[in-house]
Amino acid sequence: MNTYKEQENKSKEKKSSDNTGRISAARKYIVMLNFIGWIDKKILIKMLPFAFFLMGLSLVYIANSYVAEKNIREIDKTAKEIKELRSEYISVKSDLMFKSRQSQVAKEVLPLGIKQLEVPPKKIVLKTTAEK
């Protein structure tokens, strides 16, 4: 007749059974740790700071590995960039060497009206009074 209340009661029962399942699982774990009788609840509570320390240490270890991988990727990227820049440097240098040849310079300045000398330049020597 009143199906809403029945559904509400069923949902409450499910929630309570879920909580008891979790509690019983935790108790089973504690019982498993206490299989010899050496580990007491007080000792477990006393060990909690050390367990948290170990968890924190493991988190630091994981973070360190991520940082190391990031650095390795960055180093590889930089190495590739250096290779590319080195090849560009070599090609630009060879191009400059080619363009700085005398014959190439003469070809480049020919449209400006500057011509290469056919005869070698003459040296002008002034005779001083001491040489006469």
C-alpha positions as CSV (number, residue, x, y, z in Angstrom):
1,M,0.0,0.0,0.0
2,N,2.6,2.6,1.0
3,T,5.5,1.7,-1.3
4,Y,7.5,4.9,-0.6
5,K,8.1,3.9,3.0
6,E,9.0,0.4,1.9
7,Q,11.6,1.7,-0.6
8,E,12.9,4.1,2.1
9,N,13.3,1.2,4.6
10,K,15.1,-0.9,2.0
11,S,17.5,1.9,1.1
12,K,18.3,2.4,4.9
13,E,19.0,-1.3,5.2
14,K,21.3,-1.3,2.3
15,K,23.3,1.7,3.7
16,S,23.6,0.0,7.1
17,S,24.7,-3.2,5.6
18,D,27.3,-1.4,3.5
19,N,28.7,0.3,6.6
20,T,28.8,-3.0,8.5
21,G,30.6,-4.6,5.6
22,R,33.3,-2.0,5.7
23,I,33.7,-2.2,9.4
24,S,33.8,-6.0,9.3
25,A,36.4,-5.8,6.5
26,A,38.6,-3.5,8.6
27,R,38.2,-5.8,11.6
28,K,39.1,-8.8,9.5
29,Y,42.3,-6.9,8.5
30,I,43.1,-6.2,12.1
31,V,42.5,-9.8,13.0
32,M,44.7,-10.9,10.2
33,L,47.5,-8.7,11.5
34,N,46.9,-10.1,15.0
35,F,47.3,-13.7,13.9
36,I,50.0,-14.4,16.4
37,G,48.7,-12.2,19.1
38,W,51.7,-9.8,19.1
39,I,49.9,-6.9,17.5
40,D,47.5,-5.2,19.7
41,K,45.2,-2.3,18.9
42,K,47.4,0.0,21.0
43,I,50.5,-1.1,19.1
44,L,48.7,-0.6,15.7
45,I,47.8,3.0,16.8
46,K,51.4,3.5,17.9
47,M,52.6,2.4,14.5
48,L,50.4,4.8,12.5
49,P,52.9,7.7,12.5
50,F,55.5,5.4,11.0
51,A,53.1,4.1,8.4
52,F,52.2,7.7,7.5
53,F,55.9,8.5,7.2
54,L,56.4,5.5,4.8
55,M,53.4,6.6,2.7
56,G,54.8,10.2,2.5
57,L,58.2,8.8,1.6
58,S,56.7,6.7,-1.2
59,L,54.8,9.8,-2.5
60,V,58.1,11.7,-2.6
61,Y,59.7,8.8,-4.4
62,I,57.0,8.8,-7.0
63,A,57.2,12.6,-7.4
64,N,60.9,12.4,-7.9
65,S,60.6,9.8,-10.6
66,Y,58.1,12.1,-12.5
67,V,60.5,15.1,-12.2
68,A,63.4,12.9,-13.5
69,E,61.3,11.8,-16.5
70,K,60.4,15.4,-17.2
71,N,64.0,16.4,-17.1
72,I,65.0,13.6,-19.4
73,R,62.4,14.6,-22.0
74,E,63.6,18.2,-21.8
75,I,67.2,17.1,-22.3
76,D,66.2,15.1,-25.4
77,K,64.3,18.0,-26.8
78,T,67.3,20.3,-26.2
79,A,69.6,17.8,-27.8
80,K,67.4,17.7,-30.9
81,E,67.3,21.4,-31.1
82,I,71.1,21.6,-30.8
83,K,71.5,19.2,-33.7
84,E,69.1,21.2,-35.8
85,L,70.9,24.5,-35.0
86,R,74.3,23.0,-35.7
87,S,73.2,21.8,-39.1
88,E,71.8,25.2,-39.8
89,Y,75.0,26.8,-38.7
90,I,77.1,24.6,-41.1
91,S,74.8,25.4,-44.0
92,V,74.9,29.1,-43.4
93,K,78.7,29.1,-42.9
94,S,79.2,27.2,-46.2
95,D,76.9,29.6,-48.0
96,L,78.8,32.6,-46.6
97,M,82.1,31.0,-47.7
98,F,80.7,30.6,-51.2
99,K,79.4,34.2,-51.4
100,S,82.6,35.7,-50.0
101,R,84.8,34.3,-52.8
102,Q,86.4,37.0,-55.0
103,S,84.6,35.7,-58.2
104,Q,81.2,35.7,-56.4
105,V,81.8,39.2,-55.0
106,A,82.7,40.4,-58.5
107,K,79.5,39.0,-59.9
108,E,77.4,40.6,-57.2
109,V,78.9,44.1,-57.6
110,L,78.9,44.1,-61.4
111,P,75.4,45.6,-61.6
112,L,76.6,48.5,-59.4
113,G,79.2,49.4,-62.0
114,I,82.2,48.2,-60.0
115,K,84.6,46.2,-62.1
116,Q,87.5,44.0,-61.1
117,L,91.0,45.4,-61.9
118,E,92.7,43.9,-64.9
119,V,96.1,45.2,-64.0
120,P,97.6,44.9,-60.5
121,P,97.7,48.1,-58.5
122,K,100.9,50.1,-58.4
123,K,102.6,51.0,-55.2
124,I,103.2,54.7,-54.7
125,V,106.4,55.3,-52.9
126,L,107.4,58.7,-51.7
127,K,111.1,59.4,-51.4
128,T,112.0,61.2,-48.3
129,T,115.0,63.4,-47.9
130,A,116.9,60.7,-46.1
131,E,116.7,58.3,-49.0
132,K,117.9,60.7,-51.7
